[in-house]
Amino acid sequence: MLRVENLTKKFKKVTAVDNVSFEVNPGEIIGLLGENGAGKTTTLRMLATMLKPTSGNAMIDGYNIIDNPNKIRERIGILFGGDVALYDRLTGRENMI
């Protein structure tokens, strides 16, 4: 289970993620949609414990992303792409397996 509550990330004077809240229950699949610069990658980086939020919190399987980053990392897998996947000859599905 994923619970995100009022998650915010500011870089100096720029607010990249502003007070985001949502919940994902076991078995659900979601998508983060938005324009470039909307904060999708920043949100995922906070959930993956790669960035500390400025404020707010998130829990993954009952573990707080700020207090328990190692427990979070044991439970998730994430691959940030770009124009090229980890293995560019593989399909998107094959890169995830």
C-alpha positions in Angstrom: 0.0 0.0 0.0 1.2 3.5 -0.8 -0.2 6.6 1.0 1.1 10.0 0.0 0.0 13.0 2.2 0.7 16.6 1.3 4.0 15.8 -0.3 5.9 19.0 -1.3 9.4 19.6 -2.8 10.9 23.0 -3.2 14.2 23.8 -4.9 15.1 27.3 -3.7 12.2 29.5 -5.0 10.7 26.8 -7.3 8.0 24.5 -6.0 8.4 21.3 -8.0 5.7 19.3 -6.2 3.0 21.1 -4.3 1.0 19.4 -1.6 0.3 16.1 -3.5 -1.9 13.5 -1.8 -3.1 10.1 -3.1 -3.4 6.5 -2.1 -2.8 3.2 -4.0 -4.1 0.0 -2.5 -2.8 -3.5 -3.2 -3.6 -4.7 -6.7 -4.2 -1.2 -8.1 -2.2 0.3 -10.9 -1.9 4.0 -11.4 -0.2 6.4 -13.8 1.2 9.8 -13.0 0.3 12.1 -15.9 1.2 15.6 -16.6 3.2 18.0 -18.7 7.0 18.3 -18.7 8.0 20.0 -15.4 4.8 19.0 -13.6 6.6 17.1 -10.8 6.1 13.5 -11.8 9.7 12.5 -11.7 10.4 14.5 -8.5 7.4 12.8 -6.9 8.8 9.4 -7.8 12.3 10.3 -6.7 10.9 11.2 -3.3 8.9 8.0 -3.1 12.1 6.1 -4.0 14.0 7.9 -1.2 16.3 9.6 -3.7 15.1 13.0 -2.6 13.9 14.2 0.8 10.5 16.1 0.7 10.4 19.6 1.9 7.2 18.8 3.7 4.6 16.1 3.8 5.0 12.4 4.1 4.5 9.1 2.4 4.2 5.5 3.6 5.0 2.4 1.6 3.8 -0.9 3.2 3.6 0.9 6.5 7.1 2.4 6.4 7.8 6.1 6.3 9.9 7.2 3.4 11.9 9.6 5.6 12.4 7.5 8.7 12.9 4.1 7.0 14.6 4.6 3.6 16.3 1.2 3.7 13.0 -0.7 4.3 11.4 1.3 1.4 14.3 0.4 -1.0 13.9 -3.3 -0.1 10.3 -3.1 -1.3 10.4 -1.2 -4.5 12.1 -1.3 -7.9 12.4 1.7 -10.1 14.0 2.5 -13.4 14.2 6.1 -14.6 14.4 6.1 -18.3 14.8 8.9 -20.8 15.1 8.4 -24.5 16.9 5.1 -24.0 15.9 2.3 -21.7 18.4 0.2 -19.7 18.7 -2.1 -22.6 17.6 -0.3 -25.7 17.0 -3.5 -27.8 14.3 -4.7 -25.3 10.7 -3.7 -25.2 9.3 -1.6 -22.3 7.9 -4.8 -20.8 11.1 -6.7 -21.1 13.0 -3.8 -19.4 10.7 -4.1 -16.4 11.1 -7.9 -16.0 
